[in-house]
Amino acid sequence: MQALWMVLGSLLFATMAVCVKYASAWFNSSELVFYRGVLGMVFMWLLARQRGVALATKYPGMHAWRSIVGVISMGAWFYAIAWLPLATAMTLNYMSSVWVAAFLVGGALLAWNPRTGSATPRQGPLVLSVLAGFAGVIMMLRPTIEQNQVFAGVVGLMSGLISAFAYMQVMALGKLGEPDSRTVFYFAAGSAVAGAIGMAITGISPWDWKHALWLLPVGILASLGQLCMTRAYRQGATLVVASLQYFGIVFGAIYSVTLFGDTITPSGWAGMALIVASGVAATVLRSRAVPSAPAEEH
């Protein structure tokens, strides 16, 4: 069942991305972040109340930093979804595992002191997984995006990088014993606040109920997807479950081709496969350094 929970969570996140893609035709990224945050707050408040989890926290600063980083990542991802093929935007966001592996490599090298006579950190497999991930990005981006989409491609790549920072903050909160529902609630609250600030700067799009219907599933599917992934991590073998999250790229590619008519070249498919393989490898290797890592958000 834990494997099915993870696959279902990946499907929900990919379906949320479809709704973001459609909604982005009428709403800007700030509005999408705002509405996702508001709906997520309501959903997680109801869930926390049902579970008897208090929303008061002893670590407001850590939640604030996690929200700031997470909101920037999400806004960048929504922008990439609006301007890139859905499969490309999905894959770039799932690079977060590769970025985390790169951070672990860098941290190990920075902590190594040759004067103490300690052995050089054995990070060869992690380094290879990181290099393979970036090779996959090059293979995927070059044939699949137009010249005027380069900026969106860079933004999408940055969404995965910043998402890795947010994920590391979630791990820190988990080590302090913060419940998942509380962490997700404050992230949703931060999204609502940041989205409102962005709307004050960029303006509000004309309201149409037919178009606004796409906003409802964005918040609901994101919350359900996170709950499915959290439940999968709680009940199952972490390595197996963590690897199955990459079904999100598969679902994103299927949606991209069938719903939006995007064309993915053989080189693009190969790049996506390489990114999936490097992400799985990075997740497996990362688990040795962080054995009780929580579910990632997308």
C-alpha angles and dihedrals in degrees: 000000000000090000091051091050090055094047090048091049090051090050091051093051091048090049089049088055089054090054090048089051092054095041092050088070089071105020131051125232094263091056092048091050091048097050093043089053096048094048091044091052092054093046095047093044090056091047094048090049091051091050093044093241115153115225095212111107138195092211108058092149094056091047090049092052092045089051094049094050093041093050092051090050093048093047090051091049093050089050090051091049090054095051106028135058107278094241091053094049092047093050095048091053091050088059087088091097090055090049091051088052089051090052091051091052092049092046092051092050093047091050093049114102114192091192091069090059093240119152121262110267110262100231099141097118092047091048090051092050091051093049091047090052093054091045087055090052091054092048092049101043102044098062100030107051130061124233091260090055097060093098091051089050091054090048090050091051090050090052089063092046094050090043088060090057090050091048092053089052090051088053090053091051090049091054088055090056099252110159117243093237091055093048093049091046093056090045089054090048090051090049091053093049094045092045091051091051090049091050090052088057103037098033134236123285121233110276120241120168092213090057094038091061087078090064095064098064091045092068097034097047092047091053093045091047092052091049092050092051092046091050091049091054093047096052105031147055105286098220095050093045094045091053092051092061087081088074081086089074090050092050090045091053091049091050091045094055100037103038104030102027094235117168118223115195123219088255089052092051090048091051092051091049090050091051091050091049093047091046092052091047092048090049092051093047092043091055089067090062096036106027097174101045116160127233118288123237125227 
